[in-house]
Amino acid sequence: MTLPASLAASAPGKLMLAGEYAVLDGGPALVMAVNRRVRARLGRPDDDAPALSEFLAGIVDLFDAQGEPAMAAAARRVVVDSSSFYQGTQKLGLGSSAAVTVATIACVVGNVLGHEVALPDQVLAFAEQAHGNVQGARGARGSGADLAACTHGGLVRFVRGDLAGVQRFAQLPSNVQLLAFFTGQSADTATLVAGVKAAQRHNAKAIEAALAAIAAAAGDAANSVASDDGAGFIAALQANAVGLAALGAAASLELETEAVRQVRAALGRSDVCVKTTGAGGGDIAIVVGPPTLDVTETTQRIIQAGCNVIPLSLTSRGVDFEPNAR
């Protein structure tokens, strides 16, 4: 059977650098798109495809509910490759579900309506609905910050509920270095978010104080990016890390794992920030320091702490299209 030419779509992963948890309550978040990508393509109608994942099924459900049978049918055919978001069988915590959702929706809209119609804002709006529906069924709808980074690329300042107001930066401050490392354990964001929300009901004062500190630090981090202030950026991330530790203590959750604390102790520098990213509890953490940071020595100390350095960098390329090579 000969099929007409189709398009594949891809979307980058992300690291949430600042604003974790506070973004769910309306605070800002700073999220970086990274140079690992999910690819989504249309399979043949007769492909012996496995059952849809919950996020692909959520996209089908969304298009069905909106009376878009052609797009729902296309979504059922999507084949996704997210292998670069794993280390062996372990999920790294680079926002695979967000990138899968964004790439799949772009692939569907681009092939059904034409790639010139699949504008980032439209893709993001669909993605926020579909991804949020699935996450909501798991107990935590999410903020949409990861979806914004996967859609737009670059470094984005995001506030929940303001999809049109995403502020995008082309790069980190020019006088900082960033290294990412995998802590050795994967974490489940929905479970951790639900744990914080549950704890907030009986320890509201301490948790709200921690969230306020995180939100303030995220705002300072974004302002430092805008003014190309590397020292201010590092200080803001350090304040964010302190807020996260306080949040974990108030909620009786290990948001900052022992691996992160060991790397921080091994480096022992007040001008270097070592912090978890995203929901914490494992996944990817970062080291952010000034130009004087010795990358080779830092890498050795990360490895000695039992972690793996992951080569990640900021990518300005958001969701994008390419020929579908079957």
C-alpha positions as CSV (number, residue, x, y, z in Angstrom):
1,M,0.0,0.0,0.0
2,T,1.4,3.4,-1.0
3,L,0.8,6.2,1.5
4,P,1.2,9.9,0.9
5,A,4.3,11.5,2.3
6,S,3.9,12.5,5.9
7,L,5.8,14.5,8.5
8,A,7.5,13.4,11.7
9,A,7.7,15.8,14.6
10,S,10.2,16.0,17.5
11,A,10.3,17.9,20.7
12,P,13.1,18.5,23.3
13,G,13.3,17.4,26.9
14,K,13.5,19.8,29.7
15,L,15.1,20.6,33.0
16,M,13.2,22.7,35.5
17,L,15.9,24.9,37.0
18,A,13.8,26.9,39.4
19,G,10.3,27.3,40.7
20,E,9.5,23.6,41.5
21,Y,6.2,23.1,43.3
22,A,5.6,26.9,43.7
23,V,4.7,27.0,40.0
24,L,1.6,24.9,40.8
25,D,0.4,27.8,43.0
26,G,1.0,30.5,40.5
27,G,4.6,31.3,41.1
28,P,7.1,31.6,38.2
29,A,9.2,28.7,37.0
30,L,12.4,28.8,34.9
31,V,12.6,25.8,32.6
32,M,15.4,24.9,30.1
33,A,14.9,22.9,26.9
34,V,17.7,20.3,26.5
35,N,19.4,18.6,23.6
36,R,17.6,15.3,23.8
37,R,14.5,14.8,21.7
38,V,11.4,12.6,21.4
39,R,10.4,11.8,17.8
40,A,6.8,11.1,16.8
41,R,5.8,9.7,13.4
42,L,2.7,8.3,11.7
43,G,2.9,4.5,11.4
44,R,1.1,2.6,8.7
45,P,-2.5,1.9,9.4
46,D,-1.8,-1.8,9.5
47,D,1.2,-1.6,11.8
48,D,1.0,-4.2,14.6
49,A,1.4,-1.5,17.1
50,P,1.3,-2.1,20.9
51,A,-1.4,-0.6,23.1
52,L,-1.3,3.2,23.4
53,S,0.5,4.6,26.4
54,E,-1.6,6.6,28.8
55,F,-0.4,10.0,27.3
56,L,-1.1,8.9,23.7
57,A,-4.5,7.6,24.7
58,G,-5.1,10.9,26.4
59,I,-4.5,12.7,23.1
60,V,-6.9,10.4,21.3
61,D,-9.5,11.0,24.0
62,L,-9.0,14.8,23.7
63,F,-9.5,14.9,19.9
64,D,-12.5,12.5,20.2
65,A,-14.1,14.8,22.8
66,Q,-13.5,17.9,20.6
67,G,-15.2,16.2,17.6
68,E,-12.0,15.8,15.6
69,P,-12.2,12.2,14.2
70,A,-9.4,12.7,11.6
71,M,-7.0,13.9,14.3
72,A,-8.1,11.2,16.7
73,A,-7.5,8.5,14.0
74,A,-4.1,10.0,13.2
75,A,-3.1,10.0,16.9
76,R,-3.9,6.2,17.1
77,R,-1.3,5.7,14.4
78,V,1.5,7.6,16.1
79,V,4.7,5.8,16.9
80,V,7.0,7.4,19.4
81,D,10.8,7.1,20.1
82,S,11.7,8.4,23.5
83,S,14.8,6.2,24.1
84,S,17.1,9.2,24.6
85,F,15.3,10.1,27.8
86,Y,16.4,6.8,29.4
87,Q,19.6,5.4,30.7
88,G,19.2,1.7,30.1
89,T,15.8,1.0,31.6
90,Q,15.9,4.0,34.0
91,K,13.9,7.2,33.3
92,L,16.2,10.2,33.6
93,G,13.5,12.7,34.5
94,L,13.8,15.0,31.4
95,G,10.1,15.4,30.9
96,S,9.5,12.5,28.6
97,S,5.7,12.6,29.0
98,A,5.6,16.3,28.1
99,A,7.9,15.9,25.1
100,V,5.9,12.8,23.9
101,T,2.7,14.8,24.2
102,V,4.0,17.9,22.4
103,A,5.7,15.9,19.6
104,T,2.6,13.7,19.1
105,I,0.2,16.6,18.9
106,A,2.5,18.4,16.4
107,C,2.7,15.3,14.3
108,V,-1.1,14.9,14.3
109,V,-2.0,18.5,13.6
110,G,0.8,18.9,11.1
111,N,-0.2,15.8,9.1
112,V,-4.0,16.4,9.2
113,L,-4.1,20.2,8.9
114,G,-0.7,21.0,7.5
115,H,2.5,21.9,9.3
116,E,2.0,25.6,8.6
117,V,-1.1,25.3,10.8
118,A,0.6,23.6,13.7
119,L,1.9,26.8,15.4
120,P,3.6,26.5,18.7
121,D,0.8,28.2,20.6
122,Q,-1.8,25.9,19.2
123,V,0.3,22.8,19.9
124,L,0.9,24.0,23.5
125,A,-2.8,24.6,24.1
126,F,-3.7,21.1,22.9
127,A,-0.8,19.6,24.9
128,E,-1.8,21.4,28.1
129,Q,-5.3,19.9,27.9
130,A,-4.3,16.4,27.0
131,H,-1.3,16.1,29.4
132,G,-3.2,17.8,32.2
133,N,-6.2,15.4,31.9
134,V,-3.9,12.4,32.2
135,Q,-1.9,13.9,35.1
136,G,-5.1,15.0,36.8
137,A,-6.4,11.4,36.8
138,R,-3.2,10.5,38.6
139,G,-3.7,13.1,41.3
140,A,-1.7,16.1,40.1
141,R,-2.6,18.0,36.9
142,G,0.7,19.8,36.6
143,S,1.5,23.3,35.7
144,G,2.3,23.1,32.0
145,A,5.8,24.5,32.5
146,D,7.5,21.4,31.0
147,L,5.1,21.6,28.0
148,A,6.1,25.2,27.4
149,A,9.8,24.4,27.3
150,C,9.3,21.4,25.1
151,T,7.2,23.5,22.7
152,H,9.2,26.7,22.5
153,G,12.7,25.6,23.2
154,G,15.3,27.8,24.8
155,L,15.0,28.9,28.4
156,V,11.4,29.9,29.4
157,R,9.9,31.8,32.3
158,F,6.5,30.3,32.8
159,V,3.5,31.1,35.0
160,R,0.6,28.7,35.3
161,G,-2.5,29.6,33.3
162,D,-0.6,32.1,31.1
163,L,0.3,30.0,28.0
164,A,0.4,33.2,25.9
165,G,2.7,35.0,28.2
166,V,5.7,32.6,28.1
167,Q,8.9,34.6,28.2
168,R,11.7,33.0,26.3
169,F,15.4,33.5,26.6
170,A,18.0,32.4,24.1
171,Q,20.7,31.3,26.6
172,L,21.8,31.1,30.2
173,P,23.9,33.9,31.6
174,S,27.2,34.0,29.6
175,N,29.4,33.6,32.7
176,V,28.0,30.4,34.2
177,Q,28.7,26.7,33.6
178,L,26.1,24.0,34.0
179,L,26.6,20.3,34.4
180,A,23.8,17.8,34.8
181,F,24.1,14.5,36.6
182,F,21.8,11.5,37.1
183,T,21.4,10.7,40.8
184,G,20.9,7.0,40.1
185,Q,17.2,6.7,41.0
186,S,14.1,7.7,39.1
187,A,11.3,9.6,40.7
188,D,7.5,9.9,40.1
189,T,6.5,13.5,39.9
190,A,2.7,12.9,40.5
191,T,3.4,11.0,43.7
192,L,5.7,13.6,45.1
193,V,3.4,16.5,44.2
194,A,0.5,14.6,45.8
195,G,2.6,14.1,48.9
196,V,3.3,17.8,49.2
197,K,-0.3,18.7,48.7
198,A,-1.4,16.2,51.4
199,A,1.2,17.5,53.9
200,Q,0.0,21.1,53.2
201,R,-3.3,20.3,54.8
202,H,-1.7,19.8,58.3
203,N,1.5,21.8,58.0
204,A,0.3,24.7,55.9
205,K,2.4,27.5,57.5
206,A,5.8,25.8,56.9
207,I,5.0,24.6,53.5
208,E,3.6,27.9,52.3
209,A,6.7,29.7,53.6
210,A,8.9,27.2,51.6
211,L,6.8,27.7,48.5
212,A,7.1,31.5,48.8
213,A,10.8,31.2,49.1
214,I,11.0,29.0,46.0
215,A,8.8,31.4,44.0
216,A,10.9,34.4,45.0
217,A,14.1,32.6,44.0
218,A,12.7,31.6,40.6
219,G,11.7,35.2,39.9
220,D,15.2,36.3,40.8
221,A,16.7,33.6,38.6
222,A,14.7,34.7,35.6
223,N,15.7,38.3,36.3
224,S,19.3,37.3,36.4
225,V,19.0,35.6,33.1
226,A,17.5,38.7,31.6
227,S,20.3,40.9,32.9
228,D,23.0,38.4,32.1
229,D,24.0,38.3,35.8
230,G,25.8,35.0,36.4
231,A,26.5,35.5,40.1
232,G,23.0,36.5,40.7
233,F,21.7,33.5,38.8
234,I,23.8,31.1,40.9
235,A,22.7,32.8,44.1
236,A,19.0,32.6,43.1
237,L,19.4,28.8,42.4
238,Q,21.1,28.4,45.8
239,A,18.1,30.1,47.4
240,N,15.8,27.8,45.5
241,A,17.7,24.8,46.7
242,V,17.3,26.0,50.3
243,G,13.6,26.4,49.8
244,L,13.3,22.9,48.3
245,A,15.1,21.4,51.3
246,A,12.7,23.3,53.6
247,L,9.7,22.1,51.6
248,G,10.9,18.5,51.8
249,A,11.4,18.7,55.6
250,A,8.0,20.3,56.1
251,A,6.3,17.6,54.0
252,S,8.5,14.7,55.3
253,L,9.6,13.9,51.8
254,E,13.2,13.4,50.5
255,L,13.0,15.9,47.7
256,E,16.8,16.4,47.9
257,T,18.4,13.0,47.9
258,E,21.6,11.9,49.6
259,A,23.4,11.8,46.3
260,V,22.8,15.6,45.8
261,R,24.0,16.3,49.3
262,Q,27.2,14.2,48.7
263,V,28.0,16.1,45.5
264,R,27.5,19.4,47.2
265,A,29.8,18.4,50.1
266,A,32.4,17.0,47.7
267,L,32.6,20.3,45.8
268,G,32.5,22.4,49.0
269,R,32.3,25.8,47.2
270,S,30.1,28.6,48.3
271,D,30.0,30.1,44.7
272,V,28.7,26.8,43.2
273,C,25.1,25.7,43.3
274,V,24.2,22.0,43.5
275,K,20.5,21.3,43.4
276,T,17.9,18.9,42.2
277,T,15.6,19.7,39.3
278,G,11.9,19.3,38.9
279,A,10.1,17.4,41.6
280,G,13.3,16.0,43.0
281,G,13.4,12.7,44.8
282,G,16.0,11.5,42.3
283,D,16.2,12.0,38.6
284,I,18.5,14.8,37.3
285,A,20.4,17.3,39.4
286,I,22.6,20.1,38.3
287,V,25.9,21.9,39.3
288,V,26.0,25.5,38.3
289,G,29.1,27.5,38.8
290,P,31.3,30.4,37.6
291,P,33.8,30.2,34.8
292,T,36.5,29.2,37.3
293,L,34.7,25.9,38.0
294,D,37.0,23.0,36.8
295,V,34.7,20.8,34.8
296,T,37.1,17.8,34.8
297,E,37.5,17.9,38.5
298,T,33.8,18.5,39.1
299,T,33.0,15.5,36.9
300,Q,35.3,13.3,38.8
301,R,33.7,14.3,42.1
302,I,30.2,13.7,40.8
303,I,31.3,10.2,39.7
304,Q,33.0,9.5,43.1
305,A,29.7,10.4,44.7
306,G,28.1,7.5,42.7
307,C,26.3,9.6,40.1
308,N,26.6,9.8,36.3
309,V,27.3,13.0,34.4
310,I,24.7,13.4,31.6
311,P,25.9,15.6,28.7
312,L,23.0,18.1,28.4
313,S,22.9,21.6,27.0
314,L,20.3,24.2,26.3
315,T,18.7,23.9,22.8
316,S,16.9,26.8,21.1
317,R,15.0,24.3,18.9
318,G,11.5,23.7,20.2
319,V,8.9,21.4,18.6
320,D,9.8,20.9,14.9
321,F,9.1,18.9,11.8
322,E,11.1,16.6,9.5
323,P,10.4,14.1,6.8
324,N,8.9,10.9,8.0
325,A,11.4,8.2,7.0
326,R,9.7,4.9,7.7
